[in-house]
Amino acid sequence: VQLQASGGGLVQPGNSLRLSCAVAGRTLSTVDVGWFRQGPGKEREFVAATRRGGGTHYTDSTKGRLTVSRDNAKNTVFLQMNSLRPEDTAVYYCAATQTRLIVSSLKNEDNYDYWGQGTLVTVSS
């Protein structure tokens, strides 16, 4: 399974950005996909996830500003990010697993088997 994250860039505070994660080698409807990010000098952290059954989950710090969705026909997962803040600056990674994860396991990066290369999001004026 290969994942390709894209859509990052430089954006001003308050603006929006949409990241994409193209999944190859596995039908998207058979995997759970998570988004993680690693800011400068920080540990990588969970951001959001979409489960194959359709449920979505978010970390508290991004809930309401970020929306994760999937297009099974395009085998692509999206992360819509609104009202971006400087503290959202990070490399964003998408990850996938064939294992059906329970909700409490979505946040643990060790539960994901496949990772994309990351895409850099910089929020700055």
Secondary structure, 3 states (H helix, E strand, C coil): CEEEEECCEEECCCCCEEEEEEEECCCHHHCEEEEEEECCCCCCEEEEEECCCCCEEECCCCECCEEEEEECCCCEEEEEECCCCHHHCEEEEEEEECCCCCHHHCCCHHHCCEECCCEEEEECC
